[in-house]
């Protein structure tokens, strides 16, 4: 399988780690540590997932995207990102252009995977179809999800997703991107709590079809 990595414009990643095309890097930390440590080198399952999840990870401004080759042990953060013990950059790719509406759609699609509240589901489907994208409807969806008798993580995912659209409606593109990413993160955690998985690659591709 092909994986993808983000760096800044100087080809540096987390903790100013310097990368070069074709040069192998190897993590030195204890692999029993979590992904946010020196035990793992990070990458993503698709270019879209890399860009969409960037705001809740290193949050690189104006990132560069690379295809990577990986080896050794691996660790999976519920599909949000992956870690490998060895990695090298293979080639640079064009960074996907994702609109603010598509980011909001991604957050909503992620929340739908774990939030079963009927009020939120109705709002989400109407939003995704373009039938109703009013900010007031988003506020109602947040309230409905928060009041639902369901897993807290699912309610939080729904709230972040609705907040992403509210930010878009207010013209706050950066906030919309961050909230959509938080919706994905909360959906991943909620899914893990019920031993389920979320196909973030499929959801990202679906979000790109929303206009």
Secondary structure, DSSP 8 states (H G I E B T S, - for coil): --EEEEE-TTSB-GGG-B--BT--EE--S-TTS-SSSTT-EEEBSSHHHHHHHGGGTT--TT-EEEEEEEEEEEEESTTS-EEEEEEEEEEEE------HHHHHHHHHHHHHTT---HHHHHHHHHHHHTS---HHHHHHHHHHHHHSSS-HHHHHHHHHHHHHHHHHHTT-HHHHHHHHHHHHHHHHHHHHHTT----HHHHHHHHTT--
